[in-house]
Amino acid sequence: MKGQTLAVVVLAVLVMVSALGVVYVKYESRKLFIQLQALQSRRDQMNVEWGRLQLEQSTWATHSRIERVARDRLGMVTPSPDSVVIVRP
């Protein structure tokens, strides 16, 4: 009888340890899932910002803007037809 009682106690302890293990694993799983969702949200925000930056870059590189900057900052002008010389090889 003493052997059966010991076996029941050992099994009860093992069941409790197993239950605590399940609770801990579930807690860690939820914590990691929340972290994953936060990282995915940050990724989405960065993708939106990347799209805005690409749009801004394409705006800065338009021909009309480059021509305006060349005229305003560098004092460049379109040459008159008389001053254009075509060089042929």
N, CA, C and O atoms as CSV, one atom per row, in Angstrom:
chain,resi,resn,atom,element,x,y,z
A,1,MET,N,N,0.820,-1.188,0.000
A,1,MET,CA,C,0.000,0.000,0.000
A,1,MET,C,C,0.864,1.253,0.000
A,1,MET,O,O,0.545,2.247,-0.653
A,2,LYS,N,N,1.970,1.187,0.748
A,2,LYS,CA,C,2.852,2.348,0.814
A,2,LYS,C,C,3.446,2.663,-0.558
A,2,LYS,O,O,3.636,3.831,-0.894
A,3,GLY,N,N,3.733,1.660,-1.330
A,3,GLY,CA,C,4.280,1.850,-2.675
A,3,GLY,C,C,3.276,2.529,-3.602
A,3,GLY,O,O,3.656,3.368,-4.419
A,4,GLN,N,N,1.995,2.172,-3.481
A,4,GLN,CA,C,0.958,2.792,-4.299
A,4,GLN,C,C,0.765,4.261,-3.931
A,4,GLN,O,O,0.564,5.108,-4.801
A,5,THR,N,N,0.828,4.548,-2.651
A,5,THR,CA,C,0.682,5.927,-2.191
A,5,THR,C,C,1.823,6.780,-2.719
A,5,THR,O,O,1.611,7.909,-3.162
A,6,LEU,N,N,3.014,6.245,-2.670
A,6,LEU,CA,C,4.180,6.967,-3.188
A,6,LEU,C,C,4.029,7.210,-4.694
A,6,LEU,O,O,4.346,8.294,-5.184
A,7,ALA,N,N,3.550,6.209,-5.419
A,7,ALA,CA,C,3.350,6.343,-6.858
A,7,ALA,C,C,2.305,7.408,-7.165
A,7,ALA,O,O,2.478,8.186,-8.102
A,8,VAL,N,N,1.242,7.454,-6.404
A,8,VAL,CA,C,0.192,8.452,-6.605
A,8,VAL,C,C,0.736,9.845,-6.332
A,8,VAL,O,O,0.437,10.778,-7.078
A,9,VAL,N,N,1.520,10.001,-5.289
A,9,VAL,CA,C,2.103,11.299,-4.952
A,9,VAL,C,C,3.065,11.744,-6.054
A,9,VAL,O,O,3.040,12.899,-6.479
A,10,VAL,N,N,3.904,10.830,-6.509
A,10,VAL,CA,C,4.852,11.153,-7.588
A,10,VAL,C,C,4.094,11.537,-8.850
A,10,VAL,O,O,4.443,12.517,-9.508
A,11,LEU,N,N,3.070,10.782,-9.188
A,11,LEU,CA,C,2.283,11.112,-10.379
A,11,LEU,C,C,1.568,12.455,-10.226
A,11,LEU,O,O,1.473,13.213,-11.191
A,12,ALA,N,N,1.066,12.758,-9.034
A,12,ALA,CA,C,0.404,14.045,-8.801
A,12,ALA,C,C,1.396,15.199,-8.965
A,12,ALA,O,O,1.066,16.233,-9.545
A,13,VAL,N,N,2.604,15.014,-8.452
A,13,VAL,CA,C,3.646,16.046,-8.605
A,13,VAL,C,C,3.989,16.217,-10.077
A,13,VAL,O,O,4.139,17.344,-10.547
A,14,LEU,N,N,4.113,15.125,-10.806
A,14,LEU,CA,C,4.431,15.207,-12.229
A,14,LEU,C,C,3.321,15.908,-13.019
A,14,LEU,O,O,3.589,16.674,-13.945
A,15,VAL,N,N,2.067,15.629,-12.635
A,15,VAL,CA,C,0.937,16.292,-13.286
A,15,VAL,C,C,0.984,17.800,-13.022
A,15,VAL,O,O,0.733,18.598,-13.924
A,16,MET,N,N,1.302,18.182,-11.801
A,16,MET,CA,C,1.397,19.611,-11.460
A,16,MET,C,C,2.542,20.286,-12.227
A,16,MET,O,O,2.383,21.389,-12.752
A,17,VAL,N,N,3.679,19.618,-12.284
A,17,VAL,CA,C,4.827,20.164,-13.030
A,17,VAL,C,C,4.455,20.301,-14.507
A,17,VAL,O,O,4.786,21.301,-15.145
A,18,SER,N,N,3.782,19.318,-15.033
A,18,SER,CA,C,3.355,19.371,-16.433
A,18,SER,C,C,2.371,20.520,-16.658
A,18,SER,O,O,2.461,21.225,-17.663
A,19,ALA,N,N,1.444,20.709,-15.735
A,19,ALA,CA,C,0.465,21.802,-15.854
A,19,ALA,C,C,1.167,23.154,-15.800
A,19,ALA,O,O,0.847,24.051,-16.579
A,20,LEU,N,N,2.112,23.303,-14.894
A,20,LEU,CA,C,2.866,24.551,-14.819
A,20,LEU,C,C,3.669,24.788,-16.098
A,20,LEU,O,O,3.798,25.923,-16.557
A,21,GLY,N,N,4.201,23.718,-16.663
A,21,GLY,CA,C,4.921,23.832,-17.934
A,21,GLY,C,C,4.017,24.317,-19.056
A,21,GLY,O,O,4.423,25.156,-19.860
A,22,VAL,N,N,2.804,23.802,-19.116
A,22,VAL,CA,C,1.839,24.223,-20.136
A,22,VAL,C,C,1.488,25.699,-19.958
A,22,VAL,O,O,1.415,26.441,-20.938
A,23,VAL,N,N,1.273,26.124,-18.720
A,23,VAL,CA,C,0.942,27.526,-18.450
A,23,VAL,C,C,2.094,28.432,-18.876
A,23,VAL,O,O,1.874,29.470,-19.501
A,24,TYR,N,N,3.329,28.038,-18.536
A,24,TYR,CA,C,4.492,28.850,-18.886
A,24,TYR,C,C,4.658,28.954,-20.403
A,24,TYR,O,O,4.910,30.037,-20.932
A,25,VAL,N,N,4.519,27.834,-21.093
A,25,VAL,CA,C,4.671,27.829,-22.552
A,25,VAL,C,C,3.586,28.690,-23.208
A,25,VAL,O,O,3.864,29.409,-24.167
A,26,LYS,N,N,2.371,28.622,-22.703
A,26,LYS,CA,C,1.273,29.427,-23.239
A,26,LYS,C,C,1.553,30.912,-23.015
A,26,LYS,O,O,1.301,31.727,-23.902
A,27,TYR,N,N,2.067,31.269,-21.845
A,27,TYR,CA,C,2.416,32.654,-21.542
A,27,TYR,C,C,3.501,33.159,-22.493
A,27,TYR,O,O,3.386,34.255,-23.042
A,28,GLU,N,N,4.547,32.368,-22.686
A,28,GLU,CA,C,5.629,32.759,-23.597
A,28,GLU,C,C,5.114,32.895,-25.029
A,28,GLU,O,O,5.515,33.804,-25.757
A,29,SER,N,N,4.229,31.992,-25.423
A,29,SER,CA,C,3.660,32.034,-26.768
A,29,SER,C,C,2.880,33.329,-26.980
A,29,SER,O,O,3.022,33.972,-28.020
A,30,ARG,N,N,2.074,33.710,-26.023
A,30,ARG,CA,C,1.305,34.958,-26.132
A,30,ARG,C,C,2.218,36.166,-26.164
A,30,ARG,O,O,1.995,37.100,-26.934
A,31,LYS,N,N,3.252,36.152,-25.325
A,31,LYS,CA,C,4.195,37.266,-25.281
A,31,LYS,C,C,4.905,37.430,-26.637
A,31,LYS,O,O,5.055,38.545,-27.137
A,32,LEU,N,N,5.333,36.318,-27.214
A,32,LEU,CA,C,6.005,36.369,-28.514
A,32,LEU,C,C,5.045,36.782,-29.626
A,32,LEU,O,O,5.446,37.472,-30.563
A,33,PHE,N,N,3.784,36.369,-29.534
A,33,PHE,CA,C,2.804,36.762,-30.544
A,33,PHE,C,C,2.550,38.265,-30.502
A,33,PHE,O,O,2.421,38.904,-31.546
A,34,ILE,N,N,2.479,38.831,-29.296
A,34,ILE,CA,C,2.306,40.282,-29.165
A,34,ILE,C,C,3.511,41.010,-29.749
A,34,ILE,O,O,3.363,42.029,-30.423
A,35,GLN,N,N,4.701,40.485,-29.486
A,35,GLN,CA,C,5.913,41.083,-30.046
A,35,GLN,C,C,5.899,40.991,-31.575
A,35,GLN,O,O,6.284,41.942,-32.256
A,36,LEU,N,N,5.465,39.870,-32.106
A,36,LEU,CA,C,5.374,39.702,-33.556
A,36,LEU,C,C,4.411,40.716,-34.164
A,36,LEU,O,O,4.713,41.315,-35.196
A,37,GLN,N,N,3.261,40.911,-33.536
A,37,GLN,CA,C,2.299,41.882,-34.050
A,37,GLN,C,C,2.867,43.298,-34.034
A,37,GLN,O,O,2.636,44.066,-34.968
A,38,ALA,N,N,3.608,43.650,-32.983
A,38,ALA,CA,C,4.223,44.979,-32.910
A,38,ALA,C,C,5.253,45.153,-34.012
A,38,ALA,O,O,5.327,46.213,-34.633
A,39,LEU,N,N,6.038,44.132,-34.257
A,39,LEU,CA,C,7.050,44.207,-35.317
A,39,LEU,C,C,6.400,44.290,-36.696
A,39,LEU,O,O,6.888,45.018,-37.561
A,40,GLN,N,N,5.322,43.565,-36.911
A,40,GLN,CA,C,4.624,43.643,-38.193
A,40,GLN,C,C,4.016,45.021,-38.401
A,40,GLN,O,O,4.018,45.537,-39.519
A,41,SER,N,N,3.499,45.618,-37.343
A,41,SER,CA,C,2.950,46.970,-37.430
A,41,SER,C,C,4.050,47.956,-37.785
A,41,SER,O,O,3.853,48.834,-38.626
A,42,ARG,N,N,5.203,47.818,-37.152
A,42,ARG,CA,C,6.342,48.699,-37.447
A,42,ARG,C,C,6.790,48.513,-38.892
A,42,ARG,O,O,7.121,49.485,-39.570
A,43,ARG,N,N,6.801,47.259,-39.369
A,43,ARG,CA,C,7.168,46.988,-40.755
A,43,ARG,C,C,6.215,47.687,-41.718
A,43,ARG,O,O,6.642,48.266,-42.717
A,44,ASP,N,N,4.927,47.627,-41.412
A,44,ASP,CA,C,3.939,48.279,-42.267
A,44,ASP,C,C,4.138,49.796,-42.285
A,44,ASP,O,O,4.019,50.430,-43.334
A,45,GLN,N,N,4.442,50.374,-41.118
A,45,GLN,CA,C,4.707,51.814,-41.064
A,45,GLN,C,C,5.939,52.174,-41.886
A,45,GLN,O,O,5.954,53.194,-42.574
A,46,MET,N,N,6.959,51.346,-41.816
A,46,MET,CA,C,8.185,51.606,-42.579
A,46,MET,C,C,7.940,51.463,-44.078
A,46,MET,O,O,8.518,52.204,-44.873
A,47,ASN,N,N,7.087,50.516,-44.471
A,47,ASN,CA,C,6.752,50.368,-45.890
A,47,ASN,C,C,6.020,51.606,-46.411
A,47,ASN,O,O,6.265,52.047,-47.534
A,48,VAL,N,N,5.124,52.164,-45.596
A,48,VAL,CA,C,4.413,53.382,-45.988
A,48,VAL,C,C,5.404,54.538,-46.129
A,48,VAL,O,O,5.338,55.308,-47.086
A,49,GLU,N,N,6.320,54.650,-45.167
A,49,GLU,CA,C,7.323,55.711,-45.229
A,49,GLU,C,C,8.230,55.530,-46.442
A,49,GLU,O,O,8.595,56.510,-47.092
A,50,TRP,N,N,8.598,54.290,-46.753
A,50,TRP,CA,C,9.431,54.013,-47.924
A,50,TRP,C,C,8.718,54.451,-49.203
A,50,TRP,O,O,9.344,55.029,-50.092
A,51,GLY,N,N,7.434,54.187,-49.302
A,51,GLY,CA,C,6.666,54.621,-50.468
A,51,GLY,C,C,6.658,56.134,-50.598
A,51,GLY,O,O,6.799,56.667,-51.699
A,52,ARG,N,N,6.491,56.837,-49.465
A,52,ARG,CA,C,6.522,58.304,-49.489
A,52,ARG,C,C,7.888,58.814,-49.921
A,52,ARG,O,O,7.984,59.765,-50.698
A,53,LEU,N,N,8.933,58.191,-49.424
A,53,LEU,CA,C,10.285,58.618,-49.794
A,53,LEU,C,C,10.564,58.379,-51.278
A,53,LEU,O,O,11.216,59.197,-51.928
A,54,GLN,N,N,10.075,57.266,-51.812
A,54,GLN,CA,C,10.258,57.013,-53.245
A,54,GLN,C,C,9.520,58.049,-54.078
A,54,GLN,O,O,10.032,58.519,-55.094
A,55,LEU,N,N,8.308,58.404,-53.640
A,55,LEU,CA,C,7.544,59.429,-54.345
A,55,LEU,C,C,8.267,60.774,-54.280
A,55,LEU,O,O,8.341,61.494,-55.276
A,56,GLU,N,N,8.794,61.103,-53.113
A,56,GLU,CA,C,9.527,62.360,-52.960
A,56,GLU,C,C,10.777,62.371,-53.835
A,56,GLU,O,O,11.099,63.391,-54.446
A,57,GLN,N,N,11.474,61.253,-53.898
A,57,GLN,CA,C,12.676,61.176,-54.730
A,57,GLN,C,C,12.329,61.354,-56.204
A,57,GLN,O,O,13.045,62.043,-56.931
A,58,SER,N,N,11.249,60.746,-56.643
A,58,SER,CA,C,10.871,60.906,-58.048
A,58,SER,C,C,10.457,62.342,-58.341
A,58,SER,O,O,10.657,62.828,-59.454
A,59,THR,N,N,9.876,63.032,-57.346
A,59,THR,CA,C,9.505,64.434,-57.524
A,59,THR,C,C,10.751,65.304,-57.638
A,59,THR,O,O,10.801,66.214,-58.465
A,60,TRP,N,N,11.753,65.028,-56.811
A,60,TRP,CA,C,12.980,65.822,-56.853
A,60,TRP,C,C,13.757,65.600,-58.146
A,60,TRP,O,O,14.564,66.449,-58.522
A,61,ALA,N,N,13.541,64.507,-58.819
A,61,ALA,CA,C,14.309,64.178,-60.014
A,61,ALA,C,C,13.578,64.524,-61.315
A,61,ALA,O,O,14.033,64.132,-62.390
A,62,THR,N,N,12.464,65.244,-61.243
A,62,THR,CA,C,11.751,65.584,-62.477
A,62,THR,C,C,12.584,66.564,-63.306
A,62,THR,O,O,13.369,67.347,-62.771
A,63,HIS,N,N,12.391,66.501,-64.625
A,63,HIS,CA,C,13.166,67.347,-65.537
A,63,HIS,C,C,12.898,68.828,-65.292
A,63,HIS,O,O,13.819,69.645,-65.342
A,64,SER,N,N,11.650,69.174,-65.028
A,64,SER,CA,C,11.337,70.586,-64.824
A,64,SER,C,C,12.027,71.132,-63.576
A,64,SER,O,O,12.482,72.275,-63.577
A,65,ARG,N,N,12.109,70.344,-62.526
A,65,ARG,CA,C,12.792,70.806,-61.314
A,65,ARG,C,C,14.288,70.943,-61.549
A,65,ARG,O,O,14.900,71.918,-61.114
A,66,ILE,N,N,14.874,69.978,-62.229
A,66,ILE,CA,C,16.312,70.044,-62.511
A,66,ILE,C,C,16.624,71.264,-63.380
A,66,ILE,O,O,17.616,71.956,-63.155
A,67,GLU,N,N,15.778,71.518,-64.364
A,67,GLU,CA,C,15.986,72.692,-65.227
A,67,GLU,C,C,15.852,73.986,-64.418
A,67,GLU,O,O,16.643,74.912,-64.600
A,68,ARG,N,N,14.870,74.055,-63.538
A,68,ARG,CA,C,14.683,75.247,-62.708
A,68,ARG,C,C,15.888,75.480,-61.798
A,68,ARG,O,O,16.351,76.611,-61.651
A,69,VAL,N,N,16.393,74.407,-61.189
A,69,VAL,CA,C,17.570,74.530,-60.322
A,69,VAL,C,C,18.775,74.963,-61.135
A,69,VAL,O,O,19.569,75.786,-60.679
A,70,ALA,N,N,18.921,74.417,-62.338
A,70,ALA,CA,C,20.049,74.799,-63.190
A,70,ALA,C,C,19.972,76.284,-63.548
A,70,ALA,O,O,20.999,76.962,-63.582
A,71,ARG,N,N,18.789,76.788,-63.811
A,71,ARG,CA,C,18.646,78.211,-64.137
A,71,ARG,C,C,18.867,79.095,-62.902
A,71,ARG,O,O,19.602,80.080,-62.961
A,72,ASP,N,N,18.226,78.733,-61.790
A,72,ASP,CA,C,18.271,79.582,-60.596
A,72,ASP,C,C,19.628,79.551,-59.895
A,72,ASP,O,O,20.202,80.605,-59.620
A,73,ARG,N,N,20.137,78.384,-59.610
A,73,ARG,CA,C,21.357,78.275,-58.804
A,73,ARG,C,C,22.635,78.392,-59.630
A,73,ARG,O,O,23.621,78.975,-59.181
A,74,LEU,N,N,22.611,77.840,-60.824
A,74,LEU,CA,C,23.837,77.811,-61.622
A,74,LEU,C,C,23.863,78.873,-62.712
A,74,LEU,O,O,24.878,79.044,-63.387
A,75,GLY,N,N,22.763,79.583,-62.888
A,75,GLY,CA,C,22.708,80.636,-63.902
A,75,GLY,C,C,22.788,80.109,-65.328
A,75,GLY,O,O,23.239,80.820,-66.226
A,76,MET,N,N,22.359,78.883,-65.543
A,76,MET,CA,C,22.422,78.295,-66.887
A,76,MET,C,C,21.235,78.768,-67.720
A,76,MET,O,O,20.140,78.976,-67.197
A,77,VAL,N,N,21.461,78.933,-69.000
A,77,VAL,CA,C,20.409,79.351,-69.933
A,77,VAL,C,C,20.483,78.466,-71.168
A,77,VAL,O,O,21.515,77.859,-71.455
A,78,THR,N,N,19.387,78.405,-71.881
A,78,THR,CA,C,19.365,77.660,-73.138
A,78,THR,C,C,20.116,78.487,-74.188
A,78,THR,O,O,19.829,79.673,-74.349
A,79,PRO,N,N,21.055,77.893,-74.894
A,79,PRO,CA,C,21.813,78.667,-75.886
A,79,PRO,C,C,20.931,79.051,-77.075
A,79,PRO,O,O,19.973,78.357,-77.415
A,80,SER,N,N,21.281,80.157,-77.682
A,80,SER,CA,C,20.543,80.577,-78.877
A,80,SER,C,C,20.924,79.658,-80.031
A,80,SER,O,O,22.001,79.062,-80.030
A,81,PRO,N,N,20.042,79.546,-81.008
A,81,PRO,CA,C,20.353,78.650,-82.160
A,81,PRO,C,C,21.627,79.064,-82.888
A,81,PRO,O,O,22.301,78.211,-83.465
A,82,ASP,N,N,21.977,80.357,-82.876
A,82,ASP,CA,C,23.184,80.809,-83.578
A,82,ASP,C,C,24.455,80.326,-82.874
A,82,ASP,O,O,25.481,80.133,-83.526
A,83,SER,N,N,24.400,80.131,-81.563
A,83,SER,CA,C,25.610,79.736,-80.842
A,83,SER,C,C,25.778,78.217,-80.729
A,83,SER,O,O,26.755,77.754,-80.139
A,84,VAL,N,N,24.852,77.439,-81.277
A,84,VAL,CA,C,24.958,75.983,-81.232
A,84,VAL,C,C,25.806,75.511,-82.404
A,84,VAL,O,O,25.557,75.883,-83.551
A,85,VAL,N,N,26.809,74.691,-82.110
A,85,VAL,CA,C,27.688,74.154,-83.135
A,85,VAL,C,C,27.580,72.627,-83.078
A,85,VAL,O,O,27.722,72.029,-82.011
A,86,ILE,N,N,27.329,72.005,-84.226
A,86,ILE,CA,C,27.237,70.554,-84.295
A,86,ILE,C,C,28.566,70.025,-84.791
A,86,ILE,O,O,29.039,70.429,-85.853
A,87,VAL,N,N,29.165,69.137,-84.045
A,87,VAL,CA,C,30.455,68.560,-84.408
A,87,VAL,C,C,30.203,67.129,-84.877
A,87,VAL,O,O,29.630,66.309,-84.160
A,88,ARG,N,N,30.643,66.862,-86.087
A,88,ARG,CA,C,30.472,65.501,-86.651
A,88,ARG,C,C,31.820,64.804,-86.652
A,88,ARG,O,O,32.850,65.436,-86.886
A,89,PRO,N,N,31.818,63.518,-86.394
A,89,PRO,CA,C,33.096,62.779,-86.371
A,89,PRO,C,C,33.696,62.603,-87.747
A,89,PRO,O,O,34.763,62.005,-87.884
